[in-house]
Amino acid sequence: MASTSRGEALALPRVQCPNHPDALLVEDYRAGDMICPECGLVVGDRVIDVGSEWRTFSNEKALKDPSRVGDAQNPLLNGGDLTTMISKGTGAASFDEFGNSKYQNRRTMSSSDRAMLNAFKEISTMADRINLPRNIVDRTNNLFKQVYEQKSLKGRANDAIASACLYIACRQEGVPRTFKEICAVSRISKKEIGRCFKLILKALETSVDLITTGDFMSRFCSNLGLPKQVQMAATFIARKAVELDLVPGRSPISVAAAAIYMASQASAEKKTQKEIGDIAGVADVTIRQSYRLIYPRAAELFPPDFKFDTPVDKLPQL
């Protein structure tokens, strides 16, 4: 009995109409009242409106943003980016009798925050150009902030550091991009990005996984418009060539390009060296050199269930 009374004491009072307890009350947001729809009795008043605190007027819909809460907090900037910037006044009330602005910014953005903000914009632009997801952008921003605050790459351009951070973030997230792909969306040379890449790894004492042919195969084949069977064959060829040590010292990108060339030549979807080179970012001669290394043992490299359109002995010898 005691437990029942305690439960009743703890129970919150339910707002309801005394005459119609089962009726669903209607809330009047303007007046803050709870009204019974059956008899019109105001059951509760001063109800708190949990909606937006601003009002939009018809003549301001297309001209002004009614939200006054500012941008989202940015934890990467000092102070969480919670500063308020007062825009330049336009009316007579904004100036005193001497023509000076009445309302001035007491604290402007620091130079370090401005540099980081510009770098974050550049990183976001580069990521958009090569369709990288948000998690890679966030990782790149964090890497750049660490490098910038350590001041370990002083004298290097922020754009070069940002490009190298994007390259590292892609590899750490398991979606590596080539140096040439990063170069294509930035204004920095491949050599400079490579230098910054090595310096950042040393400064942050971090590492990246070694790239393999499989990291690029699906993307290259997709961009070339090759069917799934050719992609699987090219992946098998590249992996087998590495296992048999046929391509010592060759970069995984050139091996992947050579494997795609061999698989496409054996199928009905044939691609030229130039087409593959444009997608993979390697020269025709590089593809030929890797292809010549794997060609003598081509019969061992294809998967057993591959359907040949061109027999192995009829493949181009280059």
Secondary structure, DSSP 8 states (H G I E B T S, - for coil): -HHHHHHHHHS------SS-TTS--EEETTTTEEE-TTT--EEE-S----S-S----GGGTTT-----S-S---TTSGGGG---------SGGGB-TTS-BSS--SS---HHHHHHHHHHHHHHHHHHHTT--HHHHHHHHHHHHHHHHHTTTTTS-HHHHHHHHHHHHHHHTT----HHHHHHHSSS-HHHHHHHHHHHHHHHT-------THHHHHHHHHHHT--HHHHHHHHHHHHHHHHTT-STT--HHHHHHHHHHHHHHHSSS---HHHHHHHHT--HHHHHHHHHHHGGGHHHHS-TT---SS-GGGS---
